[in-house]
Amino acid sequence: MAQMNFGGVIENVVTREEFPLEKAREVLKNETIAVIGYGVQGPGQSLNLRDNGFNVIVGQRKGGKTWDKAVADGWIPGETLFDIEEACQRGTIIQYLLSDAAQIEVWPVVKRNLTPGKTLYFSHGFAITWNDRTGIVPPKDVDVVLVAPKGSGTSLRRMFLQGRGLNSSYAIYQDASGHAFDTVVALGIGVGSGYLFETTFLKEATSDLTGERGSLMGAIQGLLLAQYEVLRENGHEPSEAFNETVEELTQSLMPLFAENGMDWMYANCSTTAQRGALDWMGPFHDAIKPVMYKLYESVKSGNEAQISIDANSKADYRDGLEKELQALRESEMWQAGAVVRKLRPENN
C-alpha cells in the first residue's frame, strides 16, 4: 500500500501499479460475484467486472425494465442472470447494489444466503452506518467490505470504455476471513477504479450524503439558479443568463480546474475575472459555510438518512420523484439550457 501526501496529510492509497488487474484476477479466481441490483451502480460495475475477466452473475427482480436492460446488456437468464434469491445462493461475493431503501426491503433474502465464508460488498456506507434504522446487521462469520466509486455507475462504465478509471474509496467493516483487504482491493480494481483510497463506512456515508446535498448536486443547483434569477430579474435574456451561469462553467472553466486546479483556471482567465473571483470567493465562503455545517450535522445525526428511508420507501415514491424532476426539467433555466446544448457545434 502506497502512502501519498494530500495537501500535507499522509493517506493510504492503492494504485493499479501495485495491485494490477492480473493480481486481482488471481485473488478472485475461485469466486462467483453476484451483483444484486441493476439500477444505478449495478450495470457499470457488473459489465466492467465481466469485461475484466471475472466470474460475474446478476441478480434482479424478474420482469420490468431493469431485467430487460440486463438481458439487452448480454446477461443470459438461467446462466448469468437470475432472480435475487438464486443469485445470492450462487454467489460467494454478494455485491449489494440496490438502492438504500430497496436494500432494507430485500435484506431478509440476502441475509439468509450469507453463509459462513462469503463476502458482503457495498458501494455506499449508508446501510451499515445507520443500521439502527435500516436493520441491516450482517452475521459475524462473513467479510463485509465497501468499494465506493466517486461518481455514477454511468460515468464508471463510460470511463472504463475510454480506458480511464474513476477513483474509489474502500473500507473493511468485518474481516472474518483474514483476507478481506485483498478481496476488497481486487474488487475495486475489477470494477474499474483508477486508484483506491482508504476510508470507513461511517466516513464514506457522511461525506457522500454531504456531497450530494452540497457542492455536487443540491448546492450547485441552488447557486446556479440564484445567479440565473438575478440576471433575469435585471433584464438579461435567458440565453445570456444561461451562458454566463451554466454553459461557460461546464464547457470552459470546469475542464480547466479539473485538469490542473483552481489557480490554473484563474490564471487562464482575464485579469478582470481573476480580480473579481479572488475578491468574491471570501464572501461566498462565509455565506455558505454555516449552511454546510447545518447540512453536515443533519447528515451526522442520521436525520438525512431517515428522510431518505421514509421518502424512498413510499409506494408512490417514483411517481413523486418524476414530478419533481419534471419541474426541474421544465423550469426556464433548464429549458434555456436545452436550446443552448442543441446549438453547440458538435450537435450541428
WOJOBEL-V870157 format. One record per residue. SS is DSSP state (H for helix, E for strand, C for the rest). PHI is phi in degrees with one decimal (999 if undefined). PSI is psi as a letter, one per 20 degrees, with the letter a starting at -180 (999 if undefined). Layout:
SS|PHI|PSI + SS|PHI|PSI
This chain:
C|999|p + E|-85.7|q + E|-115.5|p + E|-131.6|q + E|-92.5|o + E|-103.2|n + C|60.3|k + C|97.5|i + E|-113.5|p + E|-82.8|p + E|-128.0|q + E|-86.9|p + E|-136.3|q + E|-122.5|p + E|-107.7|r + C|-65.0|h + C|-66.9|g + C|-83.8|h + C|-132.9|m + C|-69.9|r + H|-58.4|h + H|-61.5|h + H|-67.9|h + H|-61.5|g + H|-61.7|g + H|-64.7|g + H|-61.3|h + C|-106.2|j + C|-64.1|h + C|-103.5|j + C|-101.2|q + C|-110.2|o + E|-93.0|o + E|-101.9|o + E|-88.2|o + E|-100.0|o + C|107.5|p + C|-130.5|l + C|-103.0|e + C|-94.3|g + C|-88.3|h + H|-54.9|g + H|-59.8|g + H|-61.0|g + H|-67.3|g + H|-67.4|g + H|-67.0|h + H|-64.4|g + H|-61.2|g + H|-61.2|g + H|-67.4|h + C|-86.4|j + C|93.6|j + C|-94.5|r + C|-85.2|o + E|-125.8|p + E|-127.7|r + E|-120.9|p + E|-114.0|p + C|-153.0|q + C|-59.1|p + C|-69.6|q + C|82.3|r + H|89.4|r + H|-67.2|h + H|-70.4|h + H|-61.2|g + H|-63.1|h + H|-64.1|g + H|-61.7|g + H|-61.6|g + H|-62.8|h + C|-84.3|j + C|101.0|j + C|-81.1|p + C|-104.1|o + E|-54.7|p + C|85.4|i + C|-117.9|g + C|-126.8|i + E|-130.3|p + E|-137.6|r + C|-68.9|r + H|-61.6|g + H|-59.9|g + H|-66.4|h + H|-62.1|g + H|-65.5|h + H|-66.5|g + H|-76.3|h + C|-78.0|p + C|-93.9|h + E|-120.0|o + E|-104.5|o + E|-88.6|o + E|-91.1|n + C|-113.8|k + C|-69.2|r + C|-61.2|r + H|-57.2|g + H|-66.8|g + H|-67.5|h + H|-59.8|h + H|-63.5|g + H|-64.3|g + H|-91.1|i + H|-50.7|g + H|-56.6|h + H|-67.0|g + H|-66.0|g + H|-59.5|g + H|-70.5|i + C|-106.2|j + C|-87.1|m + C|-76.8|q + C|-51.6|p + C|96.3|i + C|-78.0|r + E|-120.1|p + E|-107.1|p + E|-118.7|p + E|-120.9|q + C|-116.7|j + C|-155.1|p + C|-81.4|j + H|-53.4|g + H|-61.9|h + H|-81.0|g + H|-60.4|g + C|-110.7|l + H|-69.4|i + H|-69.0|h + H|-103.1|h + H|-89.3|h + C|76.7|j + C|-92.4|n + C|-123.6|o + C|-68.3|q + C|-63.2|q + C|-75.4|i + C|-98.3|k + C|-127.1|q + E|-77.0|q + E|-128.3|o + E|-133.7|r + E|-141.3|p + E|-128.1|o + E|-117.8|n + E|-60.0|p + C|-86.9|m + C|165.8|r + C|-74.2|r + H|-62.3|h + H|-63.0|g + H|-65.4|h + H|-58.0|g + H|-69.6|g + H|-59.6|g + H|-67.9|h + H|-60.5|g + H|-67.6|h + C|-87.1|j + C|78.9|j + C|-109.4|a + C|-147.8|q + E|-102.3|p + E|-62.4|q + E|-135.6|q + E|-98.0|q + E|-136.3|q + E|-152.8|q + E|-122.8|p + E|-96.1|g + E|-137.1|p + C|-122.5|m + C|-69.5|h + C|-84.5|h + C|83.5|i + C|-124.3|j + H|-63.3|h + H|-61.8|g + H|-61.0|h + H|-63.4|g + H|-68.6|h + H|-69.2|g + H|-60.3|g + H|-65.7|h + H|-61.7|g + H|-66.7|g + H|-62.9|h + C|-79.4|i + C|107.8|k + E|-68.9|q + E|-72.3|g + E|-151.5|r + E|-122.1|p + E|-117.1|q + E|-78.4|p + C|-150.9|a + C|-125.6|r + H|-59.7|g + H|-63.4|g + H|-64.4|h + H|-63.5|g + H|-65.4|g + H|-71.1|h + H|-69.8|h + H|-67.3|g + H|-65.6|h + H|-65.2|g + H|-63.4|g + H|-64.5|g + H|-79.3|h + C|-97.9|c + C|-63.6|h + C|-77.9|h + C|-140.1|f + H|-64.7|g + H|-67.0|h + H|-66.4|h + H|-64.4|g + H|-62.5|g + H|-66.3|g + H|-62.4|g + H|-64.5|g + H|-60.6|g + H|-67.6|g + H|-58.6|g + H|-64.1|g + H|-63.1|g + H|-63.5|g + H|-64.7|g + H|-69.5|i + C|-109.4|k + C|93.8|j + C|-78.6|q + C|-72.8|q + H|-54.8|g + H|-63.0|g + H|-67.3|g + H|-61.0|g + H|-69.5|g + H|-61.5|g + H|-76.6|i + H|-102.1|g + H|-115.2|g + H|-62.9|g + H|-65.0|h + H|-62.9|g + H|-76.0|h + H|-93.3|h + H|-112.5|g + H|-89.2|g + H|-58.7|g + H|-58.7|h + H|-70.5|g + H|-78.0|i + H|-67.9|h + H|-74.6|g + H|-153.6|k + C|97.0|r + H|-66.7|h + H|-63.7|h + H|-66.2|g + H|-63.0|g + H|-58.1|g + H|-64.1|h + C|-100.3|j + C|-115.8|r + C|-65.4|q + H|-63.2|h + H|-64.4|g + H|-64.5|g + H|-59.0|g + H|-60.9|g + H|-63.7|g + H|-64.4|g + H|-66.0|h + H|-73.8|h + H|-98.8|i + H|-65.4|h + H|-65.3|g + H|-58.0|h + H|-65.7|g + H|-57.7|g + H|-66.0|h + H|-74.0|h + H|-85.4|h + H|-57.7|g + H|-60.3|h + H|-67.3|h + H|-63.4|g + H|-63.7|g + H|-60.5|g + H|-62.6|g + H|-61.8|g + H|-64.6|h + H|-66.8|h + H|-68.6|g + H|-60.0|h + C|-71.5|i + C|91.8|i + H|-62.9|g + H|-65.5|h + H|-61.8|g + H|-66.4|h + H|-58.3|g + H|-64.6|g + H|-60.9|g + H|-64.0|g + H|-69.8|g + H|-78.8|i + C|-91.4|i + C|-70.0|q + C|-60.9|h + C|-99.9|k + H|-57.0|g + H|-65.9|h + H|-64.9|g + H|-65.5|h + H|-61.7|g + H|-61.9|h + H|-64.9|g + H|-66.2|g + H|-67.7|h + H|-63.2|g + H|-62.1|h + H|-64.5|g + H|-62.1|h + C|-92.3|j + C|-65.8|q + H|-58.5|g + H|-59.8|g + H|-81.9|h + H|-68.3|g + H|-62.2|g + H|-62.2|h + H|-61.2|h + H|-70.4|g + H|-59.4|g + H|-61.8|h + H|-62.0|h + C|-85.8|i + C|-61.3|q + H|-54.2|h + H|-69.6|i + H|-100.0|j + C|-128.6|999
